[in-house]
């Protein structure tokens, strides 16, 4: 019965397969703000690309 089955070798693969890679975006630097609250603390990581927002955040905390 096995003689009745067609014999196929392994599928031919191309010698080179092009891969479209995307450049990895560098991690955005961040300002790290640690706020002690008794025996605990809160850590805020603010993107360095938004210094005005970070300044508003700190001003808001100090009021």
KEROFI-514905 format. One record per residue (C-alpha): residue number from 1; chain; x negated, y, z. Coordinates in steps of 0.25 Angstrom, whole numbers, plus 2048, in hexadecimal, padded with zeros to 3 digits. Each point is the difference from the previous one (the first is absolute). Layout:
    i  ch    x    y    z
  NUM   A    X    Y    Z
...
***
This chain:
    i  ch    x    y    z
    1   A  800  800  800
    2   A  7F5  80A  803
    3   A  7FB  7FE  7F2
    4   A  80D  807  7FB
    5   A  7FD  80D  807
    6   A  7F9  80A  7F9
    7   A  7F2  803  805
    8   A  7FD  80F  802
    9   A  7F3  805  806
   10   A  7FF  80B  809
   11   A  805  80D  7FB
   12   A  7F6  809  7FA
   13   A  7FC  80C  808
   14   A  7FB  80D  7FB
   15   A  7F1  803  803
   16   A  804  80D  806
   17   A  80C  805  806
   18   A  801  80F  801
   19   A  804  806  80E
   20   A  806  80D  801
   21   A  7FA  805  80E
   22   A  805  80D  807
   23   A  7F6  808  807
   24   A  802  7FF  80F
   25   A  804  80D  806
   26   A  7F7  804  80B
   27   A  806  800  80E
   28   A  805  80E  804
   29   A  7F8  806  80B
   30   A  808  803  80D
   31   A  7FF  809  80C
   32   A  802  7F7  80C
   33   A  807  807  80C
   34   A  801  7F8  80D
   35   A  80A  805  80A
   36   A  7FF  7FB  80E
   37   A  80D  7FD  807
   38   A  7FD  7FB  80E
   39   A  7FB  7F2  800
   40   A  803  7FF  7F1
   41   A  7FD  808  7F4
   42   A  805  803  7F2
   43   A  7F7  800  7F4
   44   A  804  808  7F3
   45   A  7F9  7FF  7F3
   46   A  802  80C  7F8
   47   A  7FC  800  7F1
   48   A  7F4  80A  7FE
   49   A  807  804  7F3
   50   A  80A  808  808
   51   A  7F9  809  80A
   52   A  80B  80A  801
   53   A  80A  7F5  804
   54   A  7F6  7FB  80B
   55   A  7FE  80E  805
   56   A  80F  802  801
   57   A  801  7F3  807
   58   A  7F6  804  80B
   59   A  806  80D  802
   60   A  80E  7FA  802
   61   A  7FA  7F7  80A
   62   A  7F9  80B  808
   63   A  80D  808  802
***
